[in-house]
Amino acid sequence: MMSLMNSCNLCPRNCGADRQNGRGFCGAGSKVIVARAGLHKWEEPCISYKNGAGTVFFSGCSLHCCFCQNDQISNRLFGKEITDRELADIFISMQEKGADNIDLVTPTHFVPNIINALDMVKHRLSIPVVYNCGGYESCETVRLLDGYIDVYLPDIKYFSGDISKKYSKAPDYFEYASKSVLAMTAQVGKLKYNSDGGLIKGTVIRHLVLPSHRHDSMKIIEWIAKNTSSDDVLVSIMNQYTPFDFISDDHSELKRRVTKMEYNSVVNYAAELGIKGFTQQKSSASEEYVPDFDLTGI
């Protein structure tokens, strides 16, 4: 499995880096880098429904979005290198703390390590494993995860290739995100819940509404309505966009929050199309909701 990092093609960047001896486009080598592991109560209600999701925040990312709220770990790679055995121990620790699930945040570039760690302890886990990703995935990597992941939690960030090129240097973003989301949905099947209302099987698609781009958001909502079923997929329309100081003047349109009109127009369109899922209060657009990456739980 680790040989996949010899010429890495785990994500659509297909950078071909030898991550055993260097770093890929994601910024990572072959060892897992984790910035935080702990209970997190701010995921969707069906993910953080009781004690909180057992989130493991991985450092590095295949997208490097210019507005990322987790910039400290996604772009600047803050975190601690750990072994796959230590990662497996973290999974068990999360379960022992009463976590509702194991929530793998931005995990794509460490899929071989995660599979290795899960192989060590999967027989001891009684809670679901959640794959919480940016949506820029290859179907080949999704296939590797068959039997390991119970709940997929992907973003679909952009519809327009021009927008995804501008903000994430990924003009092919929607091409890959749309295909991989359908592959995820086919793999885990219909939505299933436990007696507490927690999601134990299925897919939740997230979409963050960006300032000045509500029409792009509506195209994503329309695609979801045409290509998925409410039996298989929930949709989380997020209102938490926060303009940080590091955003470049080249992206001046991103230096403000989303307006009530922008967000509500997307939510209302989703309702018209019969989309089921979650919305957010305006108060979620705050730096207070950004996790404190302090190496907790590592």
Secondary structure, 3 states (H helix, E strand, C coil): CHHHHCCCCCCCCCCCCCCCCCCCCCCCCCCEEEEEEEEECCCCCCCCCCCCEEEEEECCCCCCCCCCCCHHHHCCCCCEEECHHHHHHHHHHHHHCCCCCEEEECCHHHHHHHHHHHHHHHHHCCCCEEEEECCCCCHHHHHHCCCCCCEEEEECCCCCHHHHHHHHCCCCHHHHHHHHHHHHHHHHCCCEECCCCCEEEEEEEEEECCCCCHHHHHHHHHHHHHHCCCCCEEEEEECCCCCCCCCCHHHHHHCCCCCHHHHHHHHHHHHHCCCCEEECCHHHCCHHHCCCCCCCCC
